Amino acid sequence: MTIKMVSSIAMFVGGLTLLALTLSSSAKQEVQFDNSTVTSVHLPSYLGEWYEIVRKPHSFEKGMSYVKATYTLLPDGKIEVRNEGIRNGKPKVARGKARTTDNPGQLKVTFFIFPAEYNILELAPDYSYSVVGGSNDRYLWILSRTPQLDPEILNGIYERLKKRGYDLSDIIMVEQ
């Protein structure tokens, strides 16, 4: 290989790297959102059954209704996560495990082998509703202890999410 070829390859690879970094940084700048978590969670109060009221669209819940999540503390200190719902008239269940982190408002949840952030963005003082997001703004859920959430509370959540930078134009109201 000649010096000219090595130089050309190096310039090409360098150009690709620069392009990737530029695209990466511009993508990060386009979407500014706040996924900061609550500062404290009393885990025993958070455990139990939650109804999914609203979600952002994603493939693993496409077409699902009557969605619930149940969190149960396991003897080893981890949390069993059981998500269930109805798709095409048939019950579907997904089981995962979660663990606490150093951040009291964040869990690490794993389904199959895929770990993900579970950020508790907002939590009612009486634990009647919770707003959960992920590491990016494509993941968002509004959960309630009851199958419906008061529209006034829901509208307040929407306003606070918009202030955090979330785009709510594609949210799905989950049939319960």
Residue frames as qw, qx, qy, qz and C-alpha x, y, z in Angstrom:
[[0.000, 0.891, 0.454, 0.000, 0.00, 0.00, 0.00],
 [0.429, 0.431, -0.019, 0.794, 1.40, 3.38, -0.95],
 [0.182, -0.253, -0.419, 0.853, 1.62, 6.40, 1.30],
 [0.270, -0.040, -0.256, -0.927, -0.91, 8.14, -0.95],
 [0.555, -0.300, -0.699, -0.338, -3.42, 5.27, -0.45],
 [0.450, -0.347, -0.660, 0.491, -2.92, 5.25, 3.33],
 [0.039, -0.149, -0.155, 0.976, -3.35, 9.02, 3.39],
 [0.401, -0.152, -0.452, -0.782, -6.56, 8.78, 1.33],
 [0.568, -0.355, -0.742, -0.042, -7.98, 6.05, 3.57],
 [0.337, -0.291, -0.522, 0.728, -7.09, 8.04, 6.69],
 [0.140, 0.041, -0.050, -0.988, -8.78, 11.15, 5.28],
 [0.503, -0.242, -0.617, -0.555, -11.88, 9.12, 4.33],
 [0.543, -0.380, -0.711, 0.234, -12.14, 7.50, 7.79],
 [0.210, -0.212, -0.333, 0.895, -11.50, 10.87, 9.43],
 [0.270, -0.094, -0.282, -0.916, -14.24, 12.44, 7.32],
 [0.568, -0.344, -0.689, -0.290, -16.69, 9.70, 8.25],
 [0.459, -0.334, -0.616, 0.546, -15.83, 10.11, 11.92],
 [0.027, -0.115, -0.111, 0.987, -16.33, 13.87, 11.72],
 [0.423, -0.201, -0.484, -0.739, -19.66, 13.38, 9.92],
 [0.574, -0.369, -0.731, 0.017, -20.83, 10.87, 12.55],
 [0.333, -0.303, -0.483, 0.751, -19.87, 13.21, 15.38],
 [0.134, 0.001, -0.117, -0.984, -21.60, 16.15, 13.70],
 [0.524, -0.287, -0.594, -0.538, -24.80, 14.17, 13.13],
 [0.543, -0.347, -0.705, 0.296, -24.69, 12.82, 16.66],
 [0.205, -0.253, -0.359, 0.875, -24.25, 16.22, 18.26],
 [0.268, -0.066, -0.244, -0.930, -26.87, 17.89, 16.05],
 [0.542, -0.342, -0.711, -0.289, -29.36, 15.11, 16.84],
 [0.437, -0.374, -0.624, 0.528, -28.76, 15.69, 20.53],
 [0.053, -0.152, -0.117, 0.980, -29.24, 19.44, 20.11],
 [0.321, -0.243, -0.538, -0.740, -32.51, 19.06, 18.21],
 [0.656, -0.491, -0.521, -0.238, -34.27, 17.24, 21.03],
 [0.101, 0.313, -0.572, 0.751, -33.85, 18.98, 24.35],
 [0.671, -0.495, -0.370, -0.409, -35.92, 17.44, 27.09],
 [0.198, -0.522, 0.619, -0.552, -35.74, 17.07, 30.84],
 [0.800, -0.160, -0.548, -0.187, -35.93, 13.51, 32.11],
 [0.042, 0.375, -0.673, 0.636, -34.85, 14.34, 35.66],
 [0.517, -0.317, -0.792, -0.062, -36.41, 12.11, 38.25],
 [0.554, -0.763, -0.104, -0.315, -38.17, 12.61, 41.54],
 [0.132, 0.651, -0.622, 0.415, -35.75, 12.84, 44.46],
 [0.247, -0.205, 0.856, -0.405, -37.34, 10.22, 46.68],
 [0.702, -0.065, -0.499, -0.505, -39.52, 7.14, 46.30],
 [0.532, -0.292, 0.679, -0.413, -40.85, 4.97, 49.09],
 [0.240, 0.213, -0.871, -0.372, -40.47, 1.66, 47.27],
 [0.098, 0.251, 0.936, -0.228, -43.09, -0.29, 49.29],
 [0.340, 0.586, 0.357, -0.643, -45.65, 2.38, 48.37],
 [0.321, 0.524, -0.470, -0.634, -44.66, 2.24, 44.70],
 [0.048, -0.071, 0.985, 0.151, -45.02, -1.53, 44.43],
 [0.449, 0.403, 0.662, -0.445, -48.29, -3.06, 43.32],
 [0.451, 0.489, 0.681, 0.305, -50.59, -2.61, 40.37],
 [0.028, 0.526, -0.086, -0.846, -50.55, 0.32, 37.94],
 [0.591, 0.615, 0.522, 0.010, -52.85, 0.93, 34.97],
 [0.364, -0.067, 0.373, 0.851, -51.34, 2.41, 31.83],
 [0.250, 0.752, 0.401, -0.459, -53.32, 5.53, 30.98],
 [0.443, 0.871, -0.134, -0.164, -51.12, 7.10, 28.27],
 [0.737, -0.291, 0.420, 0.442, -48.02, 5.99, 26.39],
 [0.213, 0.665, -0.468, -0.542, -45.79, 6.99, 23.52],
 [0.928, 0.294, -0.040, -0.224, -46.02, 4.53, 20.61],
 [0.072, -0.598, 0.792, 0.099, -43.45, 1.75, 20.40],
 [0.561, 0.193, -0.720, -0.359, -43.33, -1.69, 18.82],
 [0.222, 0.024, -0.935, 0.274, -43.52, -3.82, 21.95],
 [0.209, 0.363, 0.679, -0.602, -46.94, -2.45, 22.95],
 [0.238, 0.112, -0.455, -0.851, -48.37, -1.83, 19.49],
 [0.545, -0.207, -0.592, -0.556, -52.11, -2.47, 19.42],
 [0.374, -0.195, -0.825, 0.376, -52.31, -3.26, 23.13],
 [0.400, -0.566, -0.089, -0.715, -55.19, -2.26, 25.36],
 [0.807, -0.542, -0.095, -0.215, -56.10, -2.95, 28.99],
 [0.641, 0.379, -0.477, 0.467, -52.43, -2.65, 29.90],
 [0.612, -0.773, 0.065, -0.153, -51.33, -3.00, 33.51],
 [0.484, 0.473, -0.621, 0.395, -47.98, -3.27, 35.22],
 [0.778, -0.608, -0.078, -0.136, -47.49, -5.04, 38.53],
 [0.313, 0.622, -0.585, 0.416, -44.34, -4.57, 40.59],
 [0.874, -0.456, -0.121, -0.119, -43.53, -7.14, 43.28],
 [0.121, -0.769, 0.606, -0.162, -40.53, -7.16, 45.62],
 [0.887, 0.125, -0.445, 0.003, -38.57, -10.41, 45.40],
 [0.809, -0.561, -0.048, 0.168, -36.63, -12.03, 48.27],
 [0.734, 0.032, 0.071, 0.675, -33.30, -11.04, 46.63],
 [0.159, -0.610, -0.110, 0.769, -34.27, -7.34, 46.71],
 [0.037, 0.000, 0.580, 0.814, -34.99, -7.13, 42.99],
 [0.489, 0.336, 0.324, -0.737, -38.42, -6.26, 41.68],
 [0.359, 0.266, 0.843, 0.298, -40.48, -8.52, 39.46],
 [0.292, 0.367, -0.103, -0.877, -42.12, -6.54, 36.65],
 [0.328, 0.322, 0.879, 0.131, -45.20, -8.08, 35.08],
 [0.275, 0.322, -0.158, -0.892, -46.71, -6.17, 32.16],
 [0.284, 0.297, 0.907, 0.089, -49.94, -7.50, 30.77],
 [0.348, 0.401, -0.019, -0.847, -52.51, -6.42, 28.26],
 [0.691, 0.405, 0.591, -0.101, -54.72, -7.50, 25.39],
 [0.095, 0.494, -0.522, -0.689, -53.61, -7.58, 21.74],
 [0.447, 0.106, -0.694, -0.555, -55.91, -8.88, 19.00],
 [0.788, -0.312, -0.163, -0.506, -58.28, -10.21, 21.64],
 [0.881, -0.065, -0.421, 0.206, -55.57, -12.32, 23.29],
 [0.521, -0.844, 0.105, 0.066, -53.84, -11.78, 26.63],
 [0.667, 0.518, -0.316, 0.432, -50.14, -10.92, 26.41],
 [0.636, -0.765, 0.046, 0.089, -47.71, -10.96, 29.32],
 [0.578, 0.579, -0.371, 0.439, -44.12, -9.78, 29.53],
 [0.735, -0.657, -0.092, 0.142, -42.04, -10.42, 32.63],
 [0.478, 0.635, -0.316, 0.518, -38.91, -8.59, 33.61],
 [0.659, -0.496, -0.349, 0.444, -36.83, -7.66, 36.59],
 [0.105, 0.879, -0.052, 0.463, -35.88, -4.30, 37.97],
 [0.671, -0.286, -0.370, 0.576, -33.33, -3.13, 40.45],
 [0.159, -0.966, -0.127, 0.162, -32.89, 0.12, 42.30],
 [0.621, 0.479, -0.103, 0.611, -30.01, 2.46, 41.49],
 [0.395, -0.186, -0.340, 0.833, -28.15, 5.18, 43.37],
 [0.204, -0.141, -0.145, -0.958, -30.78, 7.58, 42.03],
 [0.280, 0.185, 0.792, -0.510, -33.92, 7.07, 44.16],
 [0.566, 0.503, 0.171, -0.631, -36.18, 8.02, 41.21],
 [0.537, 0.517, -0.557, -0.367, -34.66, 5.53, 38.79],
 [0.842, -0.136, 0.517, -0.074, -34.84, 1.80, 38.31],
 [0.163, 0.431, -0.766, -0.448, -32.97, -0.34, 35.81],
 [0.809, 0.170, 0.383, -0.412, -35.48, -2.69, 34.19],
 [0.010, 0.366, -0.843, -0.393, -34.55, -5.71, 32.11],
 [0.845, 0.266, 0.247, -0.392, -36.87, -7.61, 29.80],
 [0.919, 0.356, -0.078, 0.151, -35.23, -10.60, 28.16],
 [0.743, -0.154, -0.058, 0.649, -31.63, -9.33, 27.99],
 [0.251, 0.597, 0.176, 0.742, -32.34, -5.66, 27.26],
 [0.339, -0.496, -0.478, 0.641, -31.72, -3.29, 30.21],
 [0.093, 0.654, 0.321, 0.679, -33.40, 0.12, 30.18],
 [0.056, 0.048, -0.415, 0.907, -33.80, 3.18, 32.36],
 [0.273, -0.666, -0.671, -0.175, -37.07, 3.55, 34.20],
 [0.191, 0.119, -0.246, 0.943, -37.14, 7.19, 35.28],
 [0.145, -0.714, -0.667, 0.154, -39.91, 8.27, 37.62],
 [0.229, 0.398, 0.143, 0.877, -40.41, 11.81, 36.34],
 [0.364, -0.347, 0.127, -0.855, -43.36, 12.64, 38.53],
 [0.374, -0.224, -0.890, 0.135, -45.15, 10.91, 41.37],
 [0.425, -0.671, -0.236, -0.560, -48.33, 11.94, 43.16],
 [0.155, -0.514, 0.608, -0.585, -47.79, 12.50, 46.89],
 [0.744, -0.136, 0.459, -0.466, -50.33, 9.75, 47.59],
 [0.224, -0.244, 0.894, 0.301, -48.83, 7.45, 44.89],
 [0.612, 0.475, 0.506, -0.378, -52.09, 7.59, 42.92],
 [0.725, 0.686, 0.050, 0.029, -50.29, 8.32, 39.63],
 [0.580, -0.489, 0.403, 0.512, -46.79, 8.16, 38.23],
 [0.570, 0.796, -0.125, -0.159, -45.14, 9.56, 35.11],
 [0.761, -0.323, 0.469, 0.311, -42.34, 7.37, 33.77],
 [0.516, 0.802, -0.240, -0.182, -39.81, 8.04, 31.04],
 [0.948, 0.032, 0.069, 0.310, -36.69, 6.47, 29.64],
 [0.563, -0.367, 0.191, 0.715, -33.24, 7.59, 28.63],
 [0.090, 0.044, 0.404, 0.909, -34.71, 9.47, 25.66],
 [0.371, 0.196, 0.251, -0.872, -38.00, 11.23, 24.97],
 [0.503, 0.052, -0.670, -0.543, -39.45, 8.39, 22.87],
 [0.463, -0.257, -0.839, 0.128, -40.41, 6.49, 26.01],
 [0.210, -0.188, 0.304, -0.910, -43.15, 7.90, 28.18],
 [0.384, -0.399, -0.822, -0.135, -45.95, 6.41, 30.25],
 [0.343, -0.352, 0.282, -0.824, -48.56, 7.88, 32.55],
 [0.427, -0.153, -0.889, 0.060, -49.68, 5.30, 35.09],
 [0.457, -0.413, 0.144, -0.774, -52.51, 5.33, 37.60],
 [0.176, -0.087, 0.909, -0.366, -53.68, 3.12, 40.43],
 [0.548, 0.435, 0.559, -0.444, -57.13, 3.22, 38.84],
 [0.569, 0.334, 0.638, 0.396, -58.20, 2.48, 35.23],
 [0.231, 0.821, 0.280, 0.441, -58.99, 6.17, 34.65],
 [0.432, -0.219, -0.242, 0.841, -57.25, 9.34, 35.69],
 [0.074, 0.826, 0.381, -0.409, -59.10, 12.58, 36.42],
 [0.558, 0.661, 0.259, 0.429, -58.89, 14.72, 33.22],
 [0.114, -0.978, 0.097, -0.148, -57.82, 17.77, 35.25],
 [0.662, -0.570, 0.435, 0.219, -54.86, 15.83, 36.71],
 [0.768, 0.235, 0.452, 0.387, -54.01, 14.45, 33.27],
 [0.347, 0.872, 0.143, 0.315, -54.05, 17.92, 31.69],
 [0.343, -0.900, 0.270, 0.006, -51.75, 19.20, 34.44],
 [0.769, -0.254, 0.491, 0.320, -49.34, 16.33, 33.72],
 [0.642, 0.576, 0.345, 0.371, -49.42, 17.17, 30.00],
 [0.074, 0.979, -0.043, 0.185, -48.56, 20.82, 30.70],
 [0.522, -0.733, 0.420, 0.118, -45.63, 19.86, 32.94],
 [0.797, 0.039, 0.497, 0.341, -44.36, 17.37, 30.34],
 [0.484, 0.794, 0.201, 0.309, -44.50, 20.03, 27.61],
 [0.175, -0.952, 0.239, -0.074, -42.42, 22.31, 29.85],
 [0.700, -0.435, 0.524, 0.215, -39.90, 19.47, 30.14],
 [0.136, 0.556, -0.597, -0.563, -39.67, 19.41, 26.34],
 [0.398, 0.116, 0.908, 0.060, -41.72, 16.30, 25.57],
 [0.348, 0.093, -0.475, -0.803, -43.60, 16.19, 22.27],
 [0.416, 0.143, 0.784, -0.439, -47.05, 14.85, 23.08],
 [0.513, 0.360, -0.267, -0.732, -48.43, 14.92, 19.53],
 [0.568, 0.185, -0.751, -0.282, -48.18, 11.13, 19.19],
 [0.229, -0.186, 0.810, -0.506, -49.34, 9.94, 22.61],
 [0.471, -0.188, -0.773, -0.381, -51.80, 7.09, 22.81],
 [0.559, -0.296, 0.366, -0.683, -54.69, 7.00, 25.27],
 [0.145, 0.114, -0.983, -0.010, -54.82, 3.39, 26.40],
 [0.671, -0.295, -0.346, -0.586, -58.21, 1.74, 26.42],
 [0.030, -0.219, 0.844, -0.488, -58.89, 0.38, 29.91]]
